[in-house]
Amino acid sequence: MGIQLSALISALSSQNLNKVKARTFLTWLQNEMVQHEPDGPLEPMLIPVPAPRALDLAFPFAVVEGKAYSTGKQIFEAKNQAAVSGACGLKIQLDLDNLVDRGATGSDALPTASNTEPPLFFTICTQGPIHELWAHWTLVEDGVRMFGSTLLDSCNALLLDQGEDFVVGLNNIGLWGLGPFMKSVVERLGIVAGKAKA
């Protein structure tokens, strides 16, 4: 789950970018190669559209990991796969924060703290009728980036009373992703676009 690319481009028009410039800007961010760390490899400046098969989704905020069970694996393997997806989603948000901080300070030094909320990413893991909803986050403690996750809810889809709360939780994540999260992404992209023009 992520922000529909056409909705993101429309929202960026509120940041003094017309739709053509917004699409060109997002493509430039993904194609411009930079070193994120000294002596590190060249990588895209930002990967707003991380999955080739999901070309219409940008800045993912949740993923469903259901493949593990269909290939005969257990739910803990789905959790591991989902945690990797969560870390990738968090990295996209961190890269955007770093672009905002570097642009605002005019420095290539890594920021010590961001003015935005700590990044969040959600995953749903499945094994048959069992579904788990996880929250993933990252923060810096004593100069070290730490990743964490916590189980928010689990349910057996065969038990209707458990499923209702789970679906409400999924709905709330969707509302957050297309509301406050999207607004934050658009504001940060607007800052980066403004600095890129300067």
VOBA-1610 file (N, C-alpha, C; in pm, whole numbers, padded with zeros to 5 digits, always signed):
BEGIN
Met+00086-00116+00000Met+00000+00000+00000Met+00090+00122+00000Gly+00051+00218-00082Gly+00128+00341-00091Gly+00042+00451-00147Ile+00107+00560-00181Ile+00037+00676-00236Ile+00027+00657-00388Gln-00093+00669-00441Gln-00110+00657-00585Gln-00031+00770-00651Leu+00050+00734-00750Leu+00140+00831-00812Leu+00066+00951-00869Ser-00048+00929-00932Ser-00123+01042-00988Ser-00174+01134-00878Ala-00212+01078-00762Ala-00256+01161-00649Ala-00139+01241-00592Leu-00021+01179-00586Leu+00098+01249-00538Leu+00134+01364-00631Ile+00130+01338-00761Ile+00162+01443-00858Ile+00061+01558-00848Ser-00067+01526-00833Ser-00168+01631-00816Ser-00143+01711-00689Ala-00109+01642-00580Ala-00084+01711-00453Ala+00040+01799-00462Leu+00140+01756-00539Leu+00261+01836-00554Leu+00234+01968-00627Ser+00124+01974-00700Ser+00091+02099-00769Ser+00063+02211-00668Ser+00030+02174-00544Ser+00012+02275-00439Ser+00147+02330-00390Gln+00256+02267-00433Gln+00391+02310-00395Gln+00459+02384-00510Asn+00380+02452-00592Asn+00431+02531-00705Asn+00497+02447-00813Leu+00451+02324-00829Leu+00496+02239-00939Leu+00373+02200-01019Asn+00376+02223-01151Asn+00264+02172-01229Asn+00282+02021-01245Lys+00185+01954-01303Lys+00189+01808-01309Lys+00309+01757-01389Val+00343+01824-01497Val+00458+01781-01578Val+00587+01797-01498Lys+00603+01912-01431Lys+00724+01936-01351Lys+00730+01839-01233Ala+00616+01809-01172Ala+00614+01716-01058Ala+00658+01577-01103Arg+00605+01529-01215Arg+00643+01396-01266Arg+00792+01394-01303Thr+00839+01501-01367Thr+00981+01511-01404Thr+01069+01513-01280Phe+01026+01586-01177Phe+01101+01594-01052Phe+01113+01457-00985Leu+01003+01382-00977Leu+01006+01249-00916Leu+01096+01154-00996Thr+01090+01164-01128Thr+01177+01080-01212Thr+01323+01118-01191Trp+01351+01248-01182Trp+01488+01293-01158Trp+01541+01240-01025Leu+01459+01246-00919Leu+01502+01195-00789Leu+01541+01048-00797Gln+01467+00971-00875Gln+01494+00828-00885Gln+01613+00798-00977Asn+01640+00886-01073Asn+01748+00860-01169Asn+01881+00925-01132Glu+01878+01027-01048Glu+02001+01097-01008Glu+02079+01010-00910Met+02203+00979-00945Met+02286+00890-00863Met+02374+00973-00769Val+02376+00934-00641Val+02455+01003-00539Val+02516+00899-00445Gln+02612+00944-00366Gln+02667+00861-00259Gln+02597+00902-00130His+02521+00811-00071His+02452+00843+00055His+02549+00846+00172Glu+02658+00770+00161Glu+02759+00766+00266Glu+02896+00787+00203Pro+02989+00849+00276Pro+03124+00867+00220Pro+03182+00731+00178Asp+03243+00729+00063Asp+03303+00608+00005Asp+03202+00498-00022Gly+03072+00530-00017Gly+02968+00432-00047Gly+02943+00423-00196Pro+02864+00326-00236Pro+02833+00312-00379Pro+02737+00421-00426Leu+02733+00443-00556Leu+02635+00535-00612Leu+02498+00469-00608Glu+02401+00544-00557Glu+02264+00495-00546Glu+02171+00606-00592Pro+02047+00570-00627Pro+01951+00676-00660Pro+01934+00771-00541Met+01916+00899-00570Met+01898+00998-00465Met+01780+00961-00376Leu+01672+00917-00438Leu+01551+00877-00366Leu+01474+00781-00455Ile+01417+00679-00397Ile+01339+00582-00475Ile+01193+00593-00432Pro+01119+00689-00488Pro+00979+00703-00449Pro+00890+00589-00498Val+00927+00525-00609Val+00851+00412-00664Val+00942+00290-00659Pro+00938+00213-00548Pro+01037+00108-00527Pro+01013-00023-00601Ala+00892-00049-00647Ala+00863-00180-00706Ala+00824-00163-00852Pro+00898-00226-00943Pro+00866-00212-01086Pro+00723-00252-01120Arg+00668-00350-01049Arg+00532-00395-01079Arg+00427-00303-01018Ala+00469-00211-00935Ala+00375-00118-00871Ala+00404+00024-00917Leu+00412+00043-01048Leu+00451+00173-01103Leu+00354+00284-01068Asp+00234+00251-01025Asp+00138+00355-00990Asp+00137+00385-00841Leu+00227+00324-00763Leu+00234+00350-00619Leu+00370+00407-00582Ala+00368+00512-00502Ala+00491+00575-00454Ala+00487+00581-00302Phe+00603+00594-00242Phe+00616+00606-00097Phe+00526+00505-00023Pro+00564+00379-00030Pro+00483+00277+00039Pro+00481+00300+00189Phe+00367+00267+00250Phe+00356+00279+00396Phe+00309+00149+00459Ala+00275+00049+00378Ala+00234-00082+00431Ala+00252-00187+00322Val+00272-00311+00365Val+00285-00422+00272Val+00220-00546+00333Val+00164-00629+00247Val+00107-00757+00290Val+00202-00867+00245Glu+00246-00950+00338Glu+00333-01062+00306Glu+00253-01191+00320Gly+00205-01241+00208Gly+00125-01363+00209Gly+00188-01475+00130Lys+00300-01447+00066Lys+00363-01546-00022Lys+00425-01662+00056Ala+00478-01635+00175Ala+00548-01740+00250Ala+00459-01861+00272Tyr+00335-01839+00315Tyr+00246-01952+00342Tyr+00211-02027+00214Ser+00191-01953+00105Ser+00154-02019-00020Ser+00268-02104-00075Thr+00389-02082-00029Thr+00503-02164-00072Thr+00543-02265+00034Gly+00454-02289+00132Gly+00478-02392+00233Gly+00562-02348+00351Lys+00583-02218+00366Lys+00664-02169+00477Lys+00575-02127+00593Gln+00637-02108+00708Gln+00564-02072+00830Gln+00552-01920+00844Ile+00468-01878+00939Ile+00443-01735+00956Ile+00568-01659+01000Phe+00659-01723+01073Phe+00779-01651+01115Phe+00863-01611+00993Glu+00858-01691+00886Glu+00930-01654+00765Glu+00861-01536+00696Ala+00730-01531+00704Ala+00657-01415+00651Ala+00693-01291+00733Lys+00706-01307+00865Lys+00745-01193+00950Lys+00883-01141+00912Asn+00976-01233+00888Asn+01111-01192+00849Asn+01109-01116+00716Gln+01035-01170+00620Gln+01025-01104+00489Gln+00958-00967+00504Ala+00854-00960+00586Ala+00784-00834+00608Ala+00875-00733+00678Ala+00959-00779+00770Ala+01052-00688+00838Ala+01150-00627+00739Val+01195-00705+00642Val+01284-00652+00539Val+01210-00547+00456Ser+01087-00576+00419Ser+01006-00478+00345Ser+00986-00352+00428Gly+00962-00370+00558Gly+00945-00256+00647Gly+01070-00170+00653Ala+01187-00234+00662Ala+01313-00159+00666Ala+01334-00082+00536Cys+01297-00143+00423Cys+01310-00073+00293Cys+01216+00047+00287Gly+01092+00030+00334Gly+00998+00141+00337Gly+01046+00253+00428Leu+01103+00217+00542Leu+01157+00317+00634Leu+01276+00389+00571Lys+01359+00316+00496Lys+01475+00379+00431Lys+01431+00485+00331Ile+01324+00460+00258Ile+01273+00561+00164Ile+01237+00688+00240Gln+01169+00672+00354Gln+01130+00788+00434Gln+01253+00860+00491Leu+01352+00781+00537Leu+01475+00841+00590Leu+01552+00916+00482Asp+01558+00859+00362Asp+01626+00927+00252Asp+01558+01060+00220Leu+01426+01063+00224Leu+01354+01189+00201Leu+01385+01289+00313Asp+01384+01243+00438Asp+01420+01331+00550Asp+01561+01387+00532Asn+01655+01301+00490Asn+01793+01345+00471Asn+01803+01451+00361Leu+01727+01434+00253Leu+01726+01535+00147Leu+01673+01668+00199Val+01570+01663+00281Val+01514+01786+00339Val+01617+01851+00430Asp+01678+01772+00518Asp+01775+01827+00613Asp+01899+01881+00543Arg+01950+01811+00444Arg+02069+01858+00371Arg+02037+01984+00294Gly+01920+01985+00232Gly+01882+02104+00156Gly+01863+02224+00246Ala+01808+02200+00365Ala+01780+02311+00456Ala+01908+02365+00518Thr+02009+02278+00539Thr+02132+02323+00602Thr+02239+02357+00500Gly+02217+02314+00374Gly+02318+02337+00272Gly+02442+02253+00294Ser+02430+02147+00369Ser+02544+02062+00403Ser+02517+01919+00361Asp+02625+01847+00333Asp+02611+01705+00302Asp+02626+01620+00427Ala+02641+01682+00544Ala+02653+01606+00667Ala+02520+01540+00700Leu+02528+01422+00757Leu+02406+01353+00795Leu+02339+01428+00909Pro+02208+01438+00908Pro+02138+01511+01013Pro+02144+01436+01145Thr+02140+01512+01253Thr+02137+01449+01385Thr+01995+01422+01429Ala+01904+01503+01386Ala+01763+01483+01420Ala+01678+01545+01311Ser+01562+01492+01292Ser+01472+01543+01190Ser+01357+01616+01257Asn+01301+01714+01185Asn+01188+01788+01239Asn+01057+01714+01217Thr+01062+01602+01146Thr+00941+01526+01119Thr+00924+01417+01224Glu+00807+01358+01225Glu+00782+01245+01315Glu+00871+01128+01274Pro+00905+01040+01368Pro+00983+00922+01330Pro+00908+00841+01224Pro+00980+00788+01126Pro+00915+00712+01020Pro+00842+00589+01074Leu+00728+00560+01013Leu+00649+00441+01045Leu+00622+00362+00918Phe+00611+00231+00934Phe+00574+00143+00823Phe+00496+00028+00884Phe+00398-00022+00812Phe+00312-00129+00864Phe+00321-00251+00774Thr+00316-00369+00836Thr+00315-00493+00759Thr+00205-00584+00809Ile+00152-00661+00716Ile+00052-00763+00748Ile+00111-00897+00705Cys+00120-00990+00799Cys+00173-01124+00772Cys+00058-01224+00782Thr+00061-01323+00696Thr-00046-01423+00697Thr+00009-01564+00697Gln-00065-01652+00758Gln-00045-01797+00747Gln-00183-01858+00754Gly-00236-01893+00639Gly-00373-01944+00634Gly-00468-01838+00684Pro-00555-01872+00780Pro-00651-01773+00829Pro-00593-01679+00936Ile-00469-01702+00977Ile-00407-01618+01081Ile-00342-01497+01014His-00376-01378+01065His-00321-01252+01013His-00262-01174+01130Glu-00146-01114+01107Glu-00082-01030+01208Glu-00052-00893+01148Leu-00076-00791+01228Leu-00050-00653+01188Leu+00065-00599+01273Trp+00173-00557+01206Trp+00293-00510+01273Trp+00320-00363+01239Ala+00375-00291+01335Ala+00426-00155+01312Ala+00578-00160+01320His+00643-00091+01227His+00789-00084+01223His+00829+00062+01231Trp+00938+00091+01298Trp+00986+00227+01313Trp+01137+00226+01323Thr+01194+00344+01319Thr+01338+00359+01337Thr+01364+00489+01411Leu+01469+00488+01489Leu+01511+00608+01561Leu+01660+00597+01589Val+01719+00708+01630Val+01862+00709+01660Val+01878+00715+01811Glu+01957+00620+01864Glu+01990+00618+02007Glu+02141+00621+02020Asp+02193+00719+02090Asp+02338+00732+02111Asp+02414+00726+01978Gly+02361+00792+01876Gly+02427+00798+01746Gly+02415+00674+01661Val+02336+00576+01705Val+02320+00451+01630Val+02175+00438+01585Arg+02155+00415+01455Arg+02020+00396+01403Arg+01970+00259+01448Met+01853+00259+01510Met+01790+00136+01559Met+01657+00116+01486Phe+01627-00008+01453Phe+01499-00043+01392Phe+01422-00127+01493Gly+01293-00103+01501Gly+01210-00180+01593Gly+01077-00214+01530Ser+01010-00309+01591Ser+00875-00345+01545Ser+00796-00398+01662Thr+00667-00388+01650Thr+00580-00442+01753Thr+00453-00496+01689Leu+00401-00602+01746Leu+00276-00660+01699Leu+00162-00573+01750Leu+00082-00521+01657Leu-00032-00437+01695Leu-00158-00519+01716Asp-00177-00621+01632Asp-00301-00699+01638Asp-00279-00829+01564Ser-00355-00929+01600Ser-00358-01054+01525Ser-00500-01107+01530Cys-00534-01184+01429Cys-00668-01240+01428Cys-00670-01369+01349Asn-00771-01448+01377Asn-00803-01566+01298Asn-00924-01525+01215Ala-00906-01519+01084Ala-01012-01470+00996Ala-01138-01556+01001Leu-01127-01677+01056Leu-01245-01763+01068Leu-01333-01723+01185Leu-01280-01638+01274Leu-01355-01591+01390Leu-01395-01446+01365Leu-01522-01424+01332Leu-01568-01292+01290Leu-01543-01183+01393Asp-01555-01214+01522Asp-01536-01111+01623Asp-01392-01060+01625Gln-01295-01143+01590Gln-01156-01098+01583Gln-01130-01020+01454Gly-01192-01060+01347Gly-01168-00998+01216Gly-01211-00854+01208Glu-01319-00819+01279Glu-01372-00683+01271Glu-01270-00581+01320Asp-01211-00604+01438Asp-01111-00511+01491Asp-00989-00502+01399Phe-00951-00614+01342Phe-00836-00618+01252Phe-00862-00531+01129Val-00980-00545+01071Val-01016-00466+00952Val-01023-00317+00987Val-01071-00283+01105Val-01073-00143+01148Val-00929-00090+01156Gly-00839-00171+01209Gly-00698-00131+01215Gly-00640-00107+01076Leu-00671-00195+00982Leu-00624-00177+00844Leu-00681-00049+00783Asn-00808-00024+00810Asn-00871+00098+00760Asn-00801+00222+00817Asn-00770+00219+00945Asn-00702+00333+01008Asn-00564+00357+00946Ile-00494+00250+00912Ile-00364+00264+00846Ile-00382+00329+00709Gly-00482+00285+00635Gly-00510+00345+00505Gly-00544+00493+00516Leu-00625+00528+00615Leu-00661+00669+00637Leu-00538+00752+00674Trp-00452+00696+00759Trp-00328+00765+00796Trp-00238+00781+00674Gly-00223+00675+00596Gly-00133+00678+00480Gly-00174+00778+00375Leu-00304+00789+00352Leu-00353+00881+00249Leu-00390+01017+00307Gly-00371+01033+00438Gly-00398+01161+00505Gly-00268+01223+00554Pro-00241+01214+00684Pro-00122+01279+00740Pro+00010+01236+00676Phe+00024+01107+00646Phe+00150+01061+00585Phe+00170+01125+00448Met+00067+01121+00364Met+00078+01180+00230Met+00106+01330+00239Lys+00038+01398+00329Lys+00059+01542+00347Lys+00204+01570+00383Ser+00260+01489+00472Ser+00399+01506+00514Ser+00495+01481+00397Val+00468+01377+00317Val+00553+01348+00201Val+00550+01465+00103Val+00431+01517+00076Val+00416+01629-00019Val+00490+01752+00033Glu+00478+01783+00162Glu+00547+01898+00219Glu+00698+01882+00207Arg+00748+01762+00239Arg+00893+01740+00232Arg+00943+01744+00088Leu+00867+01685-00005Leu+00906+01692-00146Leu+00905+01836-00195Gly+00811+01916-00147Gly+00807+02058-00183Gly+00932+02131-00138Ile+00980+02099-00019Ile+01103+02161+00032Ile+01221+02120-00056Val+01230+01991-00088Val+01340+01942-00171Val+01334+02005-00310Ala+01215+02014-00367Ala+01200+02075-00500Ala+01242+02221-00497Gly+01204+02292-00391Gly+01244+02432-00377Gly+01395+02448-00369Lys+01461+02360-00296Lys+01606+02365-00284Lys+01674+02326-00415Ala+01612+02234-00490Ala+01670+02191-00618Ala+01667+02304-00720Lys+01567+02392-00710Lys+01557+02507-00802Lys+01662+02612-00771Ala+01699+02622-00642Ala+01791+02729-00598Ala+01932+02709-00650
//
